[in-house]
Amino acid sequence: MTTLLVIAKEPRPGRVKTRLTPPFSPEEAAGLAAAALADTLAAVAAAPASRRVLVLDGRPGPWLPPGFDVVPQAPGGLDERLARAFAGCSGPALLIGMDTPQVTPGLLTVDFAGCDACFGPAEDGGFWALGMAEPRPELLRGVPMSAPDTGAVQRRRLAEAGLKVRELPPLRDVDTAADAEAVAAAAPAGRFAAELARVRAVSAR
């Protein structure tokens, strides 16, 4: 069975979702980040896994459900932090971030039969999920992160290493206010949608 990894930042004002400010305040952006993280962790908790790991920059909060091991993020750039997250695994592992609260347990139920890796592209050119039947951290090191071609470079790295890759459905990351609206519409029953509605109601007063 697969280890499910979530790499995340503690949702503190001024440290997360800074591209949501404006139109939202740092406190509102942090609240949205906390809701996104809670939705993500709930999906991971409901998916089958041999182990569930939160790779965290910061401290756990009330948004953390039971059943997760919490490990600190490694120092360095995001490519190195992702690589080190995989390095801590033995056997199949799937890593996601906290920017896709619309993710479902079904999307996280991956099967490596017939493939060596799973790749979930993000609509902004990055990727929302990366899985490997046998973790190879070196395939992440040196990939330019938060760039328009991040996903293409990472996908090419997998192919050039001779891995057979299964594509997962594309998802939209929450980076901007427009992203937030679209993602909330895609998952209207989630905590993220409820928090966005609450923030919108407060600002409309």
C-alpha positions as CSV (number, residue, x, y, z in Angstrom):
1,M,0.0,0.0,0.0
2,T,1.1,3.6,-0.6
3,T,2.5,6.2,1.7
4,L,0.6,9.5,1.3
5,L,2.6,12.6,1.8
6,V,1.3,16.1,2.2
7,I,3.8,19.0,2.1
8,A,2.4,22.1,3.7
9,K,3.1,25.4,5.6
10,E,1.5,26.2,8.9
11,P,-1.3,28.6,7.9
12,R,-0.1,31.7,9.7
13,P,-1.0,35.3,8.4
14,G,1.7,36.7,6.2
15,R,3.3,33.3,5.5
16,V,0.7,31.6,3.3
17,K,-1.4,32.5,0.3
18,T,0.2,35.9,0.0
19,R,-1.1,36.1,-3.6
20,L,-4.6,36.3,-2.2
21,T,-3.7,39.6,-0.6
22,P,-5.4,41.7,-1.9
23,P,-8.3,41.3,-2.1
24,F,-8.2,39.4,1.2
25,S,-6.3,40.4,4.3
26,P,-3.4,38.3,5.6
27,E,-5.7,36.9,8.3
28,E,-8.4,36.0,5.8
29,A,-5.8,34.4,3.5
30,A,-4.5,32.3,6.4
31,G,-8.0,31.2,7.2
32,L,-8.5,30.1,3.6
33,A,-5.2,28.3,3.7
34,A,-6.2,26.5,6.9
35,A,-9.5,25.4,5.3
36,A,-7.7,24.2,2.2
37,L,-5.2,22.3,4.4
38,A,-8.1,20.8,6.4
39,D,-9.9,19.6,3.3
40,T,-6.7,18.1,1.9
41,L,-5.9,16.2,5.1
42,A,-9.4,15.0,5.3
43,A,-9.2,13.5,1.8
44,V,-5.8,11.9,2.7
45,A,-7.3,10.5,5.9
46,A,-10.1,8.9,3.9
47,A,-7.9,7.3,1.3
48,P,-6.2,3.9,1.7
49,A,-2.6,4.2,2.8
50,S,0.1,2.3,4.6
51,R,1.2,5.6,6.2
52,R,0.0,9.2,6.2
53,V,2.7,11.9,6.6
54,L,2.5,15.7,7.0
55,V,5.7,17.3,5.9
56,L,5.3,20.6,7.7
57,D,7.0,24.0,7.8
58,G,5.8,25.2,11.2
59,R,3.7,23.6,14.0
60,P,0.6,21.4,13.9
61,G,-2.7,23.1,14.7
62,P,-6.3,22.1,15.3
63,W,-6.7,21.4,11.5
64,L,-4.6,18.2,11.9
65,P,-6.7,15.0,12.1
66,P,-5.5,11.9,13.9
67,G,-3.5,9.3,12.1
68,F,-0.7,11.4,10.6
69,D,3.0,11.4,11.3
70,V,4.3,14.9,11.3
71,V,7.9,15.5,10.1
72,P,9.6,18.8,9.6
73,Q,10.5,20.1,6.1
74,A,14.1,19.9,5.2
75,P,16.0,23.1,4.6
76,G,16.6,24.4,1.0
77,G,14.5,25.1,-2.0
78,L,11.2,23.4,-2.7
79,D,12.8,20.9,-5.0
80,E,15.1,19.8,-2.2
81,R,12.3,19.7,0.3
82,L,10.2,17.5,-2.0
83,A,13.2,15.2,-2.7
84,R,13.8,14.8,1.1
85,A,10.1,14.0,1.7
86,F,10.4,11.1,-0.8
87,A,13.8,10.1,0.7
88,G,12.0,9.3,3.9
89,C,9.8,6.7,2.3
90,S,10.3,3.1,1.4
91,G,8.0,1.6,-1.2
92,P,5.3,3.4,-3.1
93,A,4.6,7.0,-2.2
94,L,2.4,9.8,-3.5
95,L,3.0,13.4,-2.6
96,I,0.6,16.3,-2.8
97,G,0.5,19.9,-1.6
98,M,-2.1,22.0,0.3
99,D,-3.3,24.0,-2.7
100,T,-5.9,21.7,-4.1
101,P,-8.7,21.4,-1.5
102,Q,-11.0,19.9,-4.1
103,V,-8.9,16.7,-4.1
104,T,-10.9,13.5,-3.3
105,P,-10.0,10.2,-1.7
106,G,-10.6,8.6,-5.1
107,L,-8.0,10.7,-6.8
108,L,-5.5,9.7,-4.1
109,T,-6.2,6.0,-4.4
110,V,-3.4,5.2,-6.8
111,D,-2.3,1.8,-8.1
112,F,1.2,1.4,-9.4
113,A,0.4,-1.9,-11.2
114,G,1.5,-1.3,-14.7
115,C,3.3,2.0,-14.1
116,D,6.3,3.3,-12.2
117,A,5.0,6.8,-11.4
118,C,1.9,8.9,-11.2
119,F,1.8,12.5,-12.3
120,G,-1.0,15.0,-11.6
121,P,-0.6,18.2,-13.6
122,A,-1.8,21.6,-12.3
123,E,-3.6,24.0,-14.6
124,D,-1.0,26.7,-13.9
125,G,1.8,24.6,-15.4
126,G,3.0,23.0,-12.1
127,F,1.8,19.7,-10.6
128,W,-0.5,18.8,-7.8
129,A,0.6,15.2,-7.3
130,L,3.7,13.1,-7.9
131,G,3.9,9.4,-7.0
132,M,6.6,6.8,-7.5
133,A,6.5,3.1,-7.0
134,E,10.1,3.3,-5.8
135,P,11.0,6.8,-4.6
136,R,13.9,8.4,-6.5
137,P,14.5,11.7,-4.8
138,E,17.2,12.7,-7.4
139,L,14.5,13.1,-10.0
140,L,13.2,16.2,-8.2
141,R,16.4,17.9,-7.4
142,G,17.1,20.8,-9.8
143,V,13.6,21.0,-11.1
144,P,12.6,24.8,-11.3
145,M,9.7,25.2,-8.9
146,S,6.9,27.8,-9.1
147,A,7.6,28.4,-12.8
148,P,5.3,28.0,-15.9
149,D,7.2,24.9,-17.0
150,T,7.6,23.2,-13.6
151,G,5.2,20.4,-14.5
152,A,6.7,19.9,-18.0
153,V,10.2,19.7,-16.6
154,Q,9.2,17.3,-13.8
155,R,7.2,15.1,-16.2
156,R,10.2,15.0,-18.6
157,R,12.5,14.0,-15.8
158,L,10.4,11.0,-15.1
159,A,10.2,9.9,-18.7
160,E,14.0,10.4,-19.2
161,A,14.6,8.2,-16.3
162,G,12.8,5.4,-18.1
163,L,9.7,5.4,-15.8
164,K,6.3,4.5,-17.2
165,V,4.1,7.3,-16.1
166,R,0.3,7.3,-15.4
167,E,-1.4,10.6,-15.8
168,L,-3.8,11.8,-13.1
169,P,-6.6,14.3,-13.9
170,P,-5.4,18.0,-13.9
171,L,-6.5,20.2,-11.0
172,R,-6.5,23.9,-10.3
173,D,-4.2,25.3,-7.6
174,V,-5.5,28.0,-5.3
175,D,-3.1,30.9,-5.8
176,T,-5.3,33.9,-6.7
177,A,-8.8,35.1,-5.8
178,A,-10.1,33.8,-9.1
179,D,-8.6,30.4,-8.4
180,A,-10.3,30.4,-5.0
181,E,-13.7,31.1,-6.5
182,A,-13.3,28.3,-9.2
183,V,-12.0,25.7,-6.7
184,A,-14.8,26.5,-4.2
185,A,-17.4,26.1,-7.0
186,A,-15.8,22.7,-7.9
187,A,-16.1,21.5,-4.2
188,P,-19.0,23.4,-2.7
189,A,-19.4,21.1,0.3
190,G,-15.8,21.5,1.5
191,R,-14.4,23.6,4.3
192,F,-12.6,25.8,1.8
193,A,-15.9,26.8,0.1
194,A,-17.5,27.5,3.4
195,E,-14.6,29.7,4.6
196,L,-14.6,31.6,1.3
197,A,-18.3,32.2,1.6
198,R,-17.9,33.4,5.2
199,V,-15.1,35.8,4.2
200,R,-17.1,37.1,1.3
201,A,-20.1,37.7,3.6
202,V,-18.0,39.6,6.2
203,S,-16.5,41.8,3.5
204,A,-19.9,42.5,2.0
205,R,-21.2,44.0,5.3
